[in-house]
Amino acid sequence: MRSEFLPFSRTSITEGDIAAVADVLRSGWITTGPKNTEFEQKFCEYIGCAGAVALTSATAGMHLALCALGVGPGDEVITPSMTWVSTVNLIVMAGAKPVFADIDKDTLMVSPDSVKECLTDRTRVIIPVHFAGASADMEPLRRLASERDIFLVEDAAHAVGTEYKNERIGRKGTSVFSFHPIKNMTTGEGGMFCSDNPKLLDHIRRLKFHGLGVDAYDRHTQGRSPQAQVLEPGYKYNMTDISAVLGIRQLERLETFNQKRAALAKLYTEKFSDIDEILPLSMPNYDFRHSWHLFIVRLNIEKAGFSRDDFMQRLKEKHIGTGLHFRAVHLQKYYTEVMGMKAGMLPHTEWNSERICSLPLFPDMTVEDVNDVVNAIKDVLKK
Ligand SMILES: *Cc1c(COP(=O)(O)O)cnc(C)c1O
């Protein structure tokens, strides 16, 4: 057994990153300023999108998107239940109704057929999730949305660097990325809103800072009126330059990070090919490029004779950290007790929700670390 605990995720922060953050702290401009502008421009160039707005989190981006689209009471928003709780919470808090589409059983991608079954004349927005770093199947979803004047907002929290049919996620349409420390690149906390819709970008830029048309830095540098006017009530979701400079540095290494993740994922896949109890996810059958945010396996609980939660606990005792992405949202306390959701509604989501487990995967992980994880799993399975 390894002596040192192997976390499920660890950020790659260099001395250069730390020095760059220290420079911002010494610069006299700490909040949204020149580093934000530079980060947004560089991110835009990388993705190839029309515009990007840096924010405090992906949750903030999703919140602003729902606000800008005017989602409210009487509206329905379709999203998978196999997602992070933030999206669904935001739909509920906007006064709208979350409608859950089921996923493909083996890729965990939202199923366009299931989305189609969820459509009603109240559907306003569809929020697909690019799960684990692979891409959702966007073409059928774009078709469904455009036929009915429904807006698509892609949850790209796992998908910075992911491609769909030779285009980076975020280039077309509207997407929200996350830079939380476990994601493929980090700003401490942070998010990026990308869109090819200039009006929507302007609206998000306004809503992120009190509904003023400008932020403090615009006023400082561009000689704009220091008494900017509220154009509509807004929030305060602007990114600090402390975060933005870290984002600039991380973005420079993103391709390397993702290549390292891919190599480790390949190794895991090879090693699990002869362990019946461990079933990795399948790859979608359309053209895409994986960013390997997560390496998820499903435990064959029938064959193993114990639950996934026990599996995670037993690995922890062997000093291997794991994660759970995600417990189905519709079966969480509030959604069953208050919203009336029930087990049985979403068979593929529920099947996976009981069996999935995310194994350690981060750029600085070594081949020995992968071997330790696989050996610990064999031990737990008494192989
Ligand atoms: C992490 C995550 C989010 C939220 O990102 P934050 O930046 O923490 O707000 C949203 N959706 C998914 C699928 C995520 O994994």
Ligand as a Chemical Component Dictionary entry (heavy atoms), coordinates in Angstrom:
data_LIG
# 
_chem_comp.id                   LIG 
_chem_comp.type                 NON-POLYMER 
_chem_comp.pdbx_formal_charge   0 
_chem_comp.three_letter_code    LIG 
# 
loop_
_chem_comp_atom.comp_id 
_chem_comp_atom.atom_id 
_chem_comp_atom.alt_atom_id 
_chem_comp_atom.type_symbol 
_chem_comp_atom.charge 
_chem_comp_atom.model_Cartn_x 
_chem_comp_atom.model_Cartn_y 
_chem_comp_atom.model_Cartn_z 
_chem_comp_atom.pdbx_ordinal 
LIG C1 C1 C 0 -17.675 22.446 -11.733 1  
LIG C2 C2 C 0 -18.937 22.387 -12.484 2  
LIG C3 C3 C 0 -19.800 23.483 -12.568 3  
LIG C4 C4 C 0 -19.639 24.712 -11.723 4  
LIG O1 O1 O 0 -18.448 25.378 -11.869 5  
LIG P1 P1 P 0 -18.076 26.515 -10.812 6  
LIG O2 O2 O 0 -16.974 27.279 -11.474 7  
LIG O3 O3 O 0 -17.624 25.809 -9.571  8  
LIG O4 O4 O 0 -19.268 27.331 -10.564 9  
LIG C5 C5 C 0 -20.909 23.403 -13.384 10 
LIG N1 N1 N 0 -21.169 22.285 -14.080 11 
LIG C6 C6 C 0 -20.381 21.206 -14.021 12 
LIG C7 C7 C 0 -20.739 20.018 -14.848 13 
LIG C8 C8 C 0 -19.257 21.212 -13.211 14 
LIG O5 O5 O 0 -18.492 20.113 -13.109 15 
# 
loop_
_chem_comp_bond.comp_id 
_chem_comp_bond.atom_id_1 
_chem_comp_bond.atom_id_2 
_chem_comp_bond.value_order 
_chem_comp_bond.pdbx_ordinal 
LIG C1 C2 SING 1  
LIG C2 C3 SING 2  
LIG C2 C8 DOUB 3  
LIG C3 C4 SING 4  
LIG C3 C5 DOUB 5  
LIG C4 O1 SING 6  
LIG O1 P1 SING 7  
LIG P1 O2 DOUB 8  
LIG P1 O3 SING 9  
LIG P1 O4 SING 10 
LIG C5 N1 SING 11 
LIG N1 C6 DOUB 12 
LIG C6 C7 SING 13 
LIG C6 C8 SING 14 
LIG C8 O5 SING 15 
# 
